[in-house]
Amino acid sequence: MKRLTLFSLTLIVLIASAHAQFKFKSFEYPGAFLTTARGINDYGVIVGAYELPFQPRHALLVKNGQYIPILPNSILGINYSEATNINNLGDITGQMLDENGFGHGFLVKNRALTVLDVAGASDTFALAINDSGLVAGYWDLLDANFNTLAIYGFTWKDGVFIDTQINFPGAAGSGLFGVNSRGDLSG
């Protein structure tokens, strides 16, 4: 009985200490019915998107409690945009849709916008960036009926696509969703 009591007490302490390690915070862009948080850097700067009634979703930066739309007067403010990740230098990756509904990746660095499109792709999605500026994501190729013909991961850095056909061996398609400081990729 003593062992069971000691075990139960230990389990309660472990659960309580594990629960105490997390701090939850809600984000709500003023007036929005949707606010997302998709990426965070080591300084607590968060990126995602917000959506106001009757307006397209727009890329968002949350810094020091302030909600800052990302380049709202650029192409990011036209249809749909969402920031997906931010590195410690403040470089932001994301995705946006054009007027035809096709996806394009983007990079915002020093408030300058670079659209990332793999040549020949139907859609390109930039989902991650590390501190050296290596961007990772995926692209797809669709037929005339919008059926997926191919999905591959890509890497991009300094204006150049490094690899555009990253595919896990034996997989029908692959996408990259993360990159760390060493350049290791996840997807």
PyMOL commands that set and color helices and strands:
alter all, ss='L'
color gray80, all
select helices_A, chain A and resi 2-20+75-77
alter helices_A, ss='H'
color red, helices_A
select strands_A, chain A and resi 34-40+46-51+58-63+66-69+80-86+92-97+103-109+112-116+123-129+135-142+148-157+160-166+178-179+185-186
alter strands_A, ss='S'
color yellow, strands_A
deselect
rebuild
show_as cartoon
